[in-house]
Amino acid sequence: MRAFTPFIGVAALAAAAVLPAGLASAGDTGQPSARTNTRAVLVCRTDAATRRAFTREHGAAPVFVTAREALSVRASDPAWTAPRCMTEREHARYRDAATTFAVVR
């Protein structure tokens, strides 16, 4: 249960960063948004078993991103073909940076 909680947090943050504009336009036209779930980020470990499982599930080796890279993604950037991975430490940095940004705004 404990390892599942960071995954939910990252998925929620990724969805919050990508979906608000898409949901607003989807609600106006009644059509589903084409950008739904295009930039998923998962909390992954760096061991061989995790790499094999990720490759089996998504068809590509995991690509790890840093908190800075995740924060710099723009809506105009191309969509990812497979989810990206983030270590637990980078997720903590991402969460802290997102919280700090929210407080400043």
Secondary structure in CASP SS format (residue, H / E / C, confidence):
PFRMAT SS
TARGET T0000
AUTHOR 0000-0000-0000
METHOD secondary structure of the structure
MODEL  1
M C 1.00
R C 1.00
A C 1.00
F H 1.00
T H 1.00
P H 1.00
F H 1.00
I H 1.00
G H 1.00
V H 1.00
A H 1.00
A H 1.00
L H 1.00
A H 1.00
A H 1.00
A H 1.00
A H 1.00
V H 1.00
L H 1.00
P H 1.00
A H 1.00
G H 1.00
L H 1.00
A H 1.00
S H 1.00
A H 1.00
G H 1.00
D H 1.00
T H 1.00
G C 1.00
Q C 1.00
P C 1.00
S C 1.00
A C 1.00
R C 1.00
T C 1.00
N C 1.00
T C 1.00
R C 1.00
A C 1.00
V E 1.00
L E 1.00
V E 1.00
C C 1.00
R C 1.00
T C 1.00
D C 1.00
A H 1.00
A H 1.00
T H 1.00
R H 1.00
R H 1.00
A H 1.00
F H 1.00
T H 1.00
R H 1.00
E H 1.00
H H 1.00
G C 1.00
A C 1.00
A C 1.00
P C 1.00
V C 1.00
F E 1.00
V C 1.00
T C 1.00
A H 1.00
R H 1.00
E H 1.00
A H 1.00
L H 1.00
S C 1.00
V C 1.00
R C 1.00
A C 1.00
S C 1.00
D C 1.00
P C 1.00
A C 1.00
W C 1.00
T C 1.00
A C 1.00
P C 1.00
R E 1.00
C E 1.00
M E 1.00
T C 1.00
E H 1.00
R H 1.00
E H 1.00
H H 1.00
A H 1.00
R H 1.00
Y H 1.00
R H 1.00
D H 1.00
A H 1.00
A H 1.00
T H 1.00
T H 1.00
F H 1.00
A H 1.00
V H 1.00
V H 1.00
R C 1.00
END
